[in-house]
Amino acid sequence: MEFKKDHGLRHALVALRYSWQGLHAAWRNEEAFRQEVMVALVAVPVAWFVGDTPLERALLIAVVLQVLLVELLNTSIENVVDRIGLEPHQLSGRAKDVGSAAVLMAIVLAAVVWGVVLFG
């Protein structure tokens, strides 16, 4: 690893650029991420209207953003596994399946929280 010479504001700006590149790559290459962003673009504004308290609104928004976060991590796992090799391997398949399961759990959690706030 190369010595990191950036500090302070410059480091933050470089990190922000890398983060933007990651979001852009996920948008270009991952259909699931694009679908989840579309849901978030609807759900986040709706959370302001359906949440009765600031805490409810924050929780509704947080679980939606959590789905995006977990999808990004899952995409990272898939990319690393594919970088290592595309031939079938039990551990590669397991890593991808567990990452996918994490996304499913995030979606289930979001659905439960929204259900409780809306109908609880």
Secondary structure, 3 states (H helix, E strand, C coil): CCCCCCCHHHHHHHHHHHHHHHHHHHHHHCHHHHHHHHHHHHHHHHHHHHCCCHHHHHHHHHHHHHHHHHHHHHHHHHHHHHHHCCCCCHHHHHHHHHHHHHHHHHHHHHHHHHHHHHHC
